[in-house]
Amino acid sequence: MNTMKKILCVTILSIAFSLAAPLAGVAGTLDEMQTAVNNYYASGAISDVDVKATLTDIVNKAKANPDADAQAAYRGSFIDVVNAFTGSSITSAAAAELVQLAQQ
């Protein structure tokens, strides 16, 4: 992963982590999001292992911190990463589904 991609991923994750507070809540469709990321990587629709790892990290952090505000922050970060890499490391079709899953 080049330096700009790393900086973007770290920045997005830092924002999400700073907004998240450890309280009780419901996780929603996080398992579906992770399954989609894994399936799209396996099929080549996500072509960069670092992008897959970043999306997986966001989902895992969200699972560990299911507060409603934290969920919104993590889902927003997930969408930001997907949008940032659409057309380069993520196909448009995969991105559309990933964004839809994150918005549920």
N, C-alpha and C positions, 0 to 999 in steps of 0.2 A: 504494500500500500504506500502510495507516495505521501510526502510530508503534508500536503494540503488536505488530503483525505483524512489523515490521522488528526490533524488539527480540528477539522470539522467534526469528526466523530467525538473527540474528547470534549470539545466545546458543548456539543449537544448533550452529551451524557452529564457533564458538569451542571448544566442548567437544570436538567431533570432531577439530579440527585439533590441539588440545593432546594428544590421546591417540595421534595418528598418529606413527609413527616410520618414516623411510625405509629399508626393508629389502626384500629380494627376496621375491616370492610370486606367487600366481595371482589374477587379477582375477575369475574366475567369470562371473556373468551381468550384468555392468555394462552391456554393450551392449543387452541385453534390457530392462534397467531404463530406459535412456535412450530407447530406441525406444518403450517404453510411455508415458513422460512426454510425448514428442513427439506420439504418436498421441492421447493423451487431451486434450492441449491443442488439437490440431487439431479434435477432435470436440466440444470444449466441456466435456468431463468435468472438465478442469482449467480454471477460468475466469479465474484471475488470473495474468498474465504474470510477476509477481514471485515467485509460488509456483513456477511452472515454472522460472524462472531459479535459484531456490534449490535445487530438486531437481537441476537440471542441474549446478550448481556442485558439489554433493556428489558426484555421479557422476564428474565430471571430476577432482576431487581424489582420489577413490578410485582412478581409473585411473592417476593419476600416482604413487600410493603404494600398491603392491599387497601390502604386508606383511599377514600374516594378522590381527594385532591391529588394524592400521589399518583393514582391511576391515570387521571387526566394528564398530568405532567409527563408520565412515562409514555402514554399513548401518543401524546403530542410529539415527543422526542422520536418515537418510532416512526411516525409519519414524516417528520423532518428528515430523518436519515433516508427513508425510502425515496422521498422526493429529491433529495440531493444526489442520489445515485441512479435515478431513473434515466434510462437511455445509455448509461455507461456500464454499470455493474448489475443493474436490475432491468429486466425488460419492462416495457410499458404495460403489458398485460398482467404480469406478476405484480407490478407496483399498484395497479388499480385494485386488485384483490387484497393486497396487504393493507392498503389504506382503508378499504371498506371494512376489513376485519378490525382494524384498530379503532375505527369510529363507532363500533357497536357498544 
